[in-house]
Amino acid sequence: MKITGKRYLDYSSFIKLNFGERVQKISLDIGFSCPNRDGSKGFGGCTYCNNNTFNPDYCEPQKSVKQQLEQGIEFFSRKGKNNKYLAYFQAYTNTYSDFESLKKLYDEALSVPKVVGLVIGTRPDCISEEIINYLDELSKNYFISLEFGVESTNEKTLLEVNRCHTFEDTKATYKLCKNKGFHLGAHIILGLPGETKQDLLQHAFELSKLPIATLKLHHLQIVKNSVMAVEYNRNPEKFKLFTAQEYIDFITEFISIIRPDIIIERFISEAPPNLLIAPKWGRLKNFEIVAKIDKKLIEKNTWQGKKYVNQPC
């Protein structure tokens, strides 16, 4: 891609084009739950989930949004590279409350100096037109990104991982959010139990039909204190976990199908070593995996969207 110097649209280049400089996300945990945890739709949560796998130390729900942001800004300011920050409502379902409570939390985040926008992670079955319209209004003055956990486009898989919503729900929600002023994102897990390679590649076709600006990808990881950890212990043969090399090779094929204007925000997620059960890729870090993906794309002479075919929604 001429704009980024890479063979795909990368998120850091997208942010620099928008802001003219690096902008750091600061993760927040506001103590919300999910409808498949509290009994509203189910119990136990998604079988793969343990939210402690991605919450930083300063991210504690007993602290206010302002406190978490100020501590996060202090933490990243030590490195001296950031003047602007995005408040990242990350843990669990961050639109799962009444409108007035959510508005108060979002406004509190935007009142903190140097915070220039919001990134809100949520589920496609936990959004209302009232919230959508409010975020649309905020987007006139701030950078607003609304990310939905798609996780799989396969209905059978969503049922088996206790997601408690369907891909049809997901598509309907994106339709509601289409043509608003905020950015739309999607998150998907590659390698959930029972999914074949063809199923995984089908995700790329289906995701490309959605009105998304950004996409987060990562391979399935089995983490401690999740339902899936118990399933893995009982029936490891049910799981076909990627090796690092298999994943690198697969990703280059996957993104060749992805719509060429979607920004790839993440290729992998790295669970803390003390929580990760499998797969274990040794000492490979995220940036090393990305470098290997970049190299493999060159070796295969492929790029994002090379095999993309425009399909009706």
Secondary structure, DSSP 8 states (H G I E B T S, - for coil): -TTTSSSS-BHHHHHHHHHSS--EEEEE------TTTBSSS-BS--TT--GGGT--TT--TTS-HHHHHHHHHHHHHTTT--S-EEEEE-SS-TT-S-HHHHHHHHHHHHTSTTEEEEEEEE-TTS--HHHHHHHHHHTTTSEEEEEEEEE-S-HHHHHHTT--S-HHHHHHHHHHHTTSSSEEEEEEEE--TT--HHHHHHHHHHHHHS--SEEEEEE--EETTSHHHHHHHH-GGG-----HHHHHHHHHHHHHHS-TTSEEEES-----TTTEEE---TT--HHHHHHHHHHHHHHTT--TTTT------
